[in-house]
Amino acid sequence: LIKENSRDTMTILVHSAGFITSVQDAGRFHYEKFGIPCTGPMDRFALYAANRLVGNDAGAAGLEFGVMGPVLVMGDDCVIAATGGGFTLLINRQPMPLWMSIRVRRGDTLSFSRTEPGNWGYLAISGGIDSPVLMGSHATYLKGKIGGYGGAALKNGVLLPLYVQPETAYLLAGRFIPPHIRPCYQSDPVIHVVPGPQEDRFTAAGLETFFSSPYRISPTSDRMGYRLEGPQVEHTRGADMLSDGMAFGSIQVPASGQPIVMMSEHPTTGGYTKIATVISADLPVLAQCIPGSDTIRFTAVTVEEAQQRYRSLMGNLERCLAVEAYLETDDLQ
């Protein structure tokens, strides 16, 4: 397939699909009122950073994979960047760094070996993946079976077409995002949350339990929600309420008293009380926790602090990339 491929059509051969490898972009917005979630990547920062490293628009389509990474064969020369956590990038079986833009050549094989900490890996390719667009997005909604390629995880033998990369893409090879700029992935993080919106539906003891206890991420967790296992959170008058809107990071507490954090494929509405919402800056850290083993704790912050943390996370990334761009320009002069 690679040999027969035209030079005018850039492709990637999915030699081995790995596990739950899917096409994702920034998400499918403006359709929540129809019951269709935004979906998109579990770790939005990682895919955003990968796209920026290879010169793509922030919303370009790339690959997300969990548990076991894919084996890919490049159909043409291009620039790639792998980010996220839990994996090591191998090019022709040689370890290469994550969070760096790398030039690869036609026929090169990309694979990923498991490491820790982390659970989700991402791959961006200069130009982006040219998958079908549904409701303005390339994102795969696995639970709803729409988007991406047939609404499902990729299968062995699929040939992924790519948009033609800019001629200047090769100049981006070697850009790097150092560890202090990235989210701090770890196995037992403290996750910052904004309390509410139904904080009054929990007893003082229930709130104390939630903010002082460790919670293990259940092995039954998935892209829809991370189920937590730990001390029961006590309600004042039951867990049920009239359904209202939910966001990525909303924390529901059903009658069992065991919290559930809404993740990328969360439903658009829900009828259980919500005790808090994970701040945007900490969603990547939570997403990269491994179901069945990792443990988290919660601490409360204000809306203003949540906003400042997110501005700092994204601002540091943009400043880092701006410095890299300046150094590249200076090297060319």
Salt bridges, closest charged atoms under 4 A:
GLU64 OE1 - ARG223 NH1 2.63
ASP76 OD1 - ARG7 NH1 2.82
ASP77 OD2 - ARG103 NH2 3.82
ASP77 OD2 - ARG105 NH1 3.78
ASP222 OD2 - LYS143 NZ 3.09
GLU229 OE1 - ARG216 NH1 2.53
ASP244 OD1 - LYS274 NZ 2.52
GLU265 OE2 - ARG223 NE 3.08
ASP282 OD2 - HIS192 ND1 2.76
GLU305 OE2 - ARG309 NE 3.34
GLU318 OE1 - ARG52 NH2 2.50
GLU328 OE2 - ARG175 NE 3.21
